[in-house]
Amino acid sequence: MEGFIEGWDQLAYIFGSLIRPLGSLVFGIMIGWLTTSTFLDAAREWQLKIAIFLGVLGAFICLHIYSGLATTGLFALGAGAAAVFLVVRQMQPAKKKEEKK
């Protein structure tokens, strides 16, 4: 049984070592996009964007210090994917509502 647990730990470490850089890359892209959008849209809710920026960055730093490799990488992938989803959603043209007569 010890061999199975040891093998599982090594497999989880390898998975975490592979996913963490990818998650950090996606997370960095998301933070960069959030920063540039804050500076470009100065008149629109910049306080909220700064609060979100600091909250997500603080969560990433805490996870990086206090949790495992895979947890940090998957959190970063999830946060980056959410930001990509929001960008794609904002780029789509708004649907026009038909006026009823």
N, C-alpha and C positions, 0 to 999 in steps of 0.2 A: 504494500500500500504506500510505503514511503517513496518508492520509485515513481509511482503514478503522480503523486503530489509534486515531487521534484520536477518531473517532466512537464507537468501542467504549469508550474511556476516559470520554467524556462520558456515555454511556448507563449505564455502571457507577456513575458518580458520582451520577447522578440516582436510580438504583435505591437506592443506599446512603443517600442523603439522605431518601428516603421511608421506608425500612424501619427506620432507626435510631431515630426517635422512637417508632414503634410497638413496637419491641423493648424500648426503655427503659421504656415504659409497662407492658408485661406483666412485665418484670423487676422494676419497682418494686412492682407488686401482689404478686408472688411473695415478695419480700423482706419486705414488710409482713405478709403472711400468716405467713411463717416466724417473724418477730419476735413477733407476737401469740400464735402457738401456743406459742412458747417460754415466754412469761410466763404463759399460762393453764394449761399443763401443767407446773407447777413440779417435780412429783415424777417426771416421766418423761423420762429421757435428755436433760436440758437441756445437758449438756456437749457431746454429739454435735451437737445442733442449733446451738449457738454455733459449733462448729468448721466445720460445713457453711456456715453464714451467712457467716463470715469468709472461707472459701475461695472461695465463689462470688462474693462481693463483690470480693475481691482479683483474681480472674480477670477480672471485668468491667472493673475499673479498668485493669488491664494491657492488655486488648484495646482499651479506649477510647483509651489513650495511644499504643500502639505498632502498631495495625493500622488497616485501612480502615473506612469507614462501614458497609458491608454486613456485614462480618465481625462487628462489634460488635452490630449489630441482629439478625442471625440467631442469634448466641449467646444474646442476651437472650430472643428468642422461644423458642428451644429450652429454655432453663432455665425460663422461665415456663410453657411447655406441660407440661414434666415435673412441675412443682409442681401444676398444675391436674389432671393425671392422677392424682397421688398423693392429692389432696383428694377427687376423685370416687371413687377406689378405697376410701378410708377411710370414706366416707359410705354405701357400699353395705352392706346387712346381710350378716352372715357366713352362709355356707351351712352348714346343719346336716347333720352326717354321720349317716346312718341306722345305728343299732346293729343288728348282726347277732346273731340269737339261735341 
